[in-house]
Every structure is written in C-alpha cells, then in structure tokens.
C-alpha cells in the first residue's frame, strides 16, 4: 500500500475554487483507508484548501470577493514576483485539511465539499492525500 496518493488540478483563472471531493474520495479508495483520518495537502505557496458549502456556487464566488477585498492584488507589496496577494490568500486558507473516513467514505456534512483554492493561476497544481 502506498503512503500517499496525488492528483492534478487544472486551473483556468487567476483565482478559482475547484471542488476536489470526488478526486479525494478516489485517492482514499486507492489508499485502502477504511476507517481513520486522511490529510489532504496542497504543496504550493500560492494555493490553499478549504472545506465549505457545495450546494450554492455563490458561496465560493462570495469567498473570492471577500478575499479580494481583504487582500487586493495590487497594493504596496514588496515581493518581487508580484504575486504577494496570492501568498497571503493561500496562508489564510491554509495548506491542508483533515477528513474523517468511516467505512471507506469521506465523512463530510450534507452541504460540504473539499475545495482547492487557486490564487495565482492559470496553471496545473498537485494535491496530496495521505493517511
């Protein structure tokens, strides 16, 4: 049994929230985790991960608006690459979430999904899942 599974996420915009719940479930199955906890980790400094509502797409749209208000793309940042806002937003989201697994199934609330949060796209990113 492999200790970690990974998958790619193709991002089309500078800021995008992608529901990766199905991919995480596939990774959990491939890992053979029946009961326990998995960590879903994003190995990037300008992307993050969160768990939030999946029933209404306005939720992630509102999150994007709120993050842009809190951390505008152009400000008096010093980082030479010009993507400081992406670094700050990624830190606000965090780089990992932990999800309980019971009977091989993700234990999420009725309206919850796992979102990959991109702040410096477009690009292809990786997600790692590990027990």
N, C-alpha and C positions, 0 to 999 in steps of 0.2 A: 504494500500500500504506500503510495506517495504521500509525503507530509504536506505538500502544498499543490494546489491547482491554480492555474492562471487563465485568464481570458482577456481578449482585447475589446476595447470600446472605441468605435469610430465617431469622432466629434465633428460636427459640421459648422459650428458657430464659435465665436469667442467665448460666450457664456452659455452653457447648456446643462440641463438636468436630465440624465438618462436613467430610466427605470432598468436596473440590472437584476431585479429579483429573480427572474427566470434563469439567468446565467449563474447566479449564486446557487440556486437550487440544483442545477446540473452539476456544479462543482462539488456540492455536498454529497450528492449521489455518487459521483466518481470517486470521492474520497472514502466512501463507505461509512460515513458517520451516521449512526442510527440514533444515538442519544448523547447529548452533551452541548457544547458551545463551539461555534466557529468564529474566527476573526476574519473580517473582510477588510483588506488593507489596500490603500492606494499609494504606490511608491513614487509619487510625483509631488513637487513643491508648489505647483500652481493648480492643483486639482484636489478635491476632497470627496467626502462621502457622508451621507446622512440617511436617516430613516424618517419618512414623512408620509403625508396623505397621497394616495394614488387615485382617488375617485374623481377629483376635480383638477384638471390641468391648470386652472387659475392659481392653485396653491404654489406650484413651482414658479409660475410667472410672477406672482406677488413676492416670492422669496428673492427672485432676481432683481426686481425693482427695489426692494428693501436693501439688499446688499449693495446695489449701485448707489443708493442714497447715502449709505453709511461709508462706503469706500468707492469714491468716484475713480474712474480710470485715469483721469488727468488731475493731478494735484502736485504739490511741491515735494514729490518723492525724489530720493537720491540714487536709487538703484539704477545702474547704467543700462540695463536691458529694456527699461521702460514698461515692465510688467509688475511693478510693485503692488498694484491693486489686486492682481491675481494671487500673489503670495499672501496678502492679508486675508482675502476671502477664503483661500484654502485653509489657512490657520483657524479661521472662525468656524468652518465646517468640521475640521478635524480630518485625520488621515485614516481612521479606522472605525468600524462599528463591530460589536459582538452580537451574535444572534443565537438564541437557544434553538437546539434541534431536538425534536421528540419524534420517535418512530420514523426517522429519516426525513422529516418535514420541517421546514422553517417555521418557527413559532412567531408569527407577526400578527398584529392586530388586524381586524377586519379591513380597515382602510389604509393599512401601512404598506409601503414598498421601500426598497433599498435604492437610493439614487446615487449615481456617480455624478459629481458636480465639477464641471469643467469651467475654468476661468481664464484660460489662455489658449483657446483653440483658434482655428480647427487643427486637429491632429489625431493620431491614434494613440491610445493610452492602454495601460495594463491594470488589471485588478488581480490581487492575490487572495485566495481563500485557504485558510489553514485551521485545523482543529486545535 
